[in-house]
Amino acid sequence: MKDIIHSQAPSVLLDRQKAAEFLGVTPSTLAHWASTQRYDLKYVKVGRLVKYRLNDLEIFLSKREVNYEAK
């Protein structure tokens, strides 16, 4: 899935299902995050539909990257 999406432009809009697959969470988790504003994950409203930009999803992940040294 990620390989297919990465071959497209970063401004491509993904529906909630595809965005959830990309992040490894469920669509209901994304809906919960949006309604509670738990995370600063941008989304776009197109009528009643919710869309996520691929670039915003990648930024969201990069902000949560953890680096540690194994002992």
VENJO-V929462 format. One record per helix or strand of 3 or more residues. SS is the DSSP state (A for helix, B for strand). FROM is the first residue (numbers start at 1). TO is the last residue. Records with the same first field share a line. If there is no record, write none. Layout:
BEGIN
SS->FROM-TO ; FROM-TO
END
This chain:
BEGIN
A->2-6 ; 16-23 ; 27-36 ; 54-62
B->13-15 ; 44-46 ; 49-53
END
